[in-house]
Amino acid sequence: MLRILTLLMCCSIFMDDFYFFRQPFDFYYYYLIYLVFIVYVVFSKQTIRLVPKWFLNFMLILYITSFLTNVVYGTLGMHLLKQILGITYSAMAFFLLLKTNDFKIEALFNRYMQLAFYVALWGLITEVFLLQGIAITDKIKQTSNGFFRIYSVMGEPYFLAVALLPALYFQTYRFLNEKTYRAVFRNWVHLGAIGLCFLFTFSSAGYIGLALIVFMYMWSADYFSLLRGQARLLIAPVIIILGITFYNNLKDVLSEFQVRVDDTLSLFQGGEPDVKAISEVNSSTFALYTNYIIAQESFVRNPFLGSGLGSHPVNYDITFAKYFPPDFIERFGTFNKFDANSLFLRLMSETGLFGLGAIMIFMWRFFMGKKHIRNPKLRYLNIINQSIFILIVVRLVRTGHYFGNGFFLFIFMYYYTKKIADGKFRVPWLEYPQAKPPAVTAVKTPAPEAPPA
């Protein structure tokens, strides 16, 4: 039973387009998976710790401050309760997933990798059929170069790109470092499927993640090191030039990508919002820029705590008319007003420096770097940690949903890979070096005194 539920929990990462209804809140299929899993674990394992203490303490502070700021700024409503329930519920489910699997992070990550491969493979199959004029899916969006954006089983190509990011980095590392025949064949197939599917999402944020993957691997393999691998240091400029060439060609081949880049740069280089310039941009850039302006307004009003969890949509409704004409909503819609189009912007709007500082400290504190990358026992934990770091960066740039696409599974994996590798969280499946017994100092026994004469 546990194996089936574990599989379903991992499947939930890719189930953002499976829901019962959208109003009055989003009710996804995986909420039921979480419920069944939590109930099963509580009754079968008789556990009472549903989240780690460090996480509980932080979230209690965040919930209390959010309640107070929502009250102060008059934004208190069901949106706060929805975020509290969603975050807590998701965090409990994924912490218990790790706990019931004895924190075997590599095994769980491999399960996720297998699912990522099948999701990518299905995406490529839909692409082939669409190119042949056979619509086996109703998610059809053709690009200017004639190809179709791949959705696979997910609601948006961007969500697919984000969900595949850790798998793409991990599989890239395997491909470049595992040399046995069986591993090479498997890695060719898996990297080919995941990599092609990722590219065919045509997601601009996904391509940012791709650049981070290349940089992270080069850094881990000492391509930038002056002390190690001097020959690799000479190769680094060649790879960078190839990357720039790829970027320029992408802009030429895919006009939508060029439009997004140019529109975004032109808006953010300006000062005050220019209504005329904004009216001419694409909908994606419009969503990012309008949410930035509204998040900035909330941040300036209360830079330390923001306006409270879940308050950004309320701020959006109140503030939009201050900067933009009403017809913009009819033309562009209120894209991403619920998640601010970016986790960074949403944290800036709803939690201020407190939330932004917390996520930055968390990323820095539990980033493993390449500390254990040459240790055979800890190498893959290190690579998993790096892959999740890339995921968090990309989510900061774009997705503002606090718990979608299994975010808290990756957050807990990020934390515990570091703790386990540093020996600060001991697990039964990892051999730890034996502690040396304390040195025993020989004590000399004094010679007996001679008897008195």
Stockholm file with secondary structure:
# STOCKHOLM 1.0

chainA/1-453         MLRILTLLMCCSIFMDDFYFFRQPFDFYYYYLIYLVFIVYVVFSKQTIRLVPKWFLNFMLILYITSFLTNVVYGTLGMHLLKQILGITYSAMAFFLLLKTNDFKIEALFNRYMQLAFYVALWGLITEVFLLQGIAITDKIKQTSNGFFRIYSVMGEPYFLAVALLPALYFQTYRFLNEKTYRAVFRNWVHLGAIGLCFLFTFSSAGYIGLALIVFMYMWSADYFSLLRGQARLLIAPVIIILGITFYNNLKDVLSEFQVRVDDTLSLFQGGEPDVKAISEVNSSTFALYTNYIIAQESFVRNPFLGSGLGSHPVNYDITFAKYFPPDFIERFGTFNKFDANSLFLRLMSETGLFGLGAIMIFMWRFFMGKKHIRNPKLRYLNIINQSIFILIVVRLVRTGHYFGNGFFLFIFMYYYTKKIADGKFRVPWLEYPQAKPPAVTAVKTPAPEAPPA
#=GR chainA/1-453 SS CHHHHHHHHHHGGGCTTCEEECSSSCEEHHHHHHHHHHHHHHHHHCCCCCSCHHHHHHHHHHHHHHHHHHHHTTCCSHHHHHHHHHHHHHHHHHHHHHHHTTTCHHHHHHHHHHHHHHHHHHHHHHHHHHHTTCCSSSCCCBCTTSCBCCCTTSSCHHHHHHHHHHHHHHHHHHHHHCCSHHHHHHHHHHHHHHHHHHHTTCCHHHHHHHHHHHHHHHHHTTTTCSSSCHHHHHHHHHHHHHHHHHHHHHHHHCHHHHHHHHHHHHHHTSSSCCHHHHTTSCHHHHHHHHHHHHHHHHHHHCTTTTTCTTCHHHHHHHHHHHHSCTHHHHHHCCTTTTTTTSHHHHHHHHTHHHHHHHHHHHHHHTCCTTTTTTCTTTHHHHHHHHHHHHHHHHHHHSCCCSSGGGHHHHHHHHHHHHHHHTTSSCCTTSCCCCCCCCCCCCCCCCCCCCCCC
#=GC SS_cons         CHHHHHHHHHHGGGCTTCEEECSSSCEEHHHHHHHHHHHHHHHHHCCCCCSCHHHHHHHHHHHHHHHHHHHHTTCCSHHHHHHHHHHHHHHHHHHHHHHHTTTCHHHHHHHHHHHHHHHHHHHHHHHHHHHTTCCSSSCCCBCTTSCBCCCTTSSCHHHHHHHHHHHHHHHHHHHHHCCSHHHHHHHHHHHHHHHHHHHTTCCHHHHHHHHHHHHHHHHHTTTTCSSSCHHHHHHHHHHHHHHHHHHHHHHHHCHHHHHHHHHHHHHHTSSSCCHHHHTTSCHHHHHHHHHHHHHHHHHHHCTTTTTCTTCHHHHHHHHHHHHSCTHHHHHHCCTTTTTTTSHHHHHHHHTHHHHHHHHHHHHHHTCCTTTTTTCTTTHHHHHHHHHHHHHHHHHHHSCCCSSGGGHHHHHHHHHHHHHHHTTSSCCTTSCCCCCCCCCCCCCCCCCCCCCCC
//
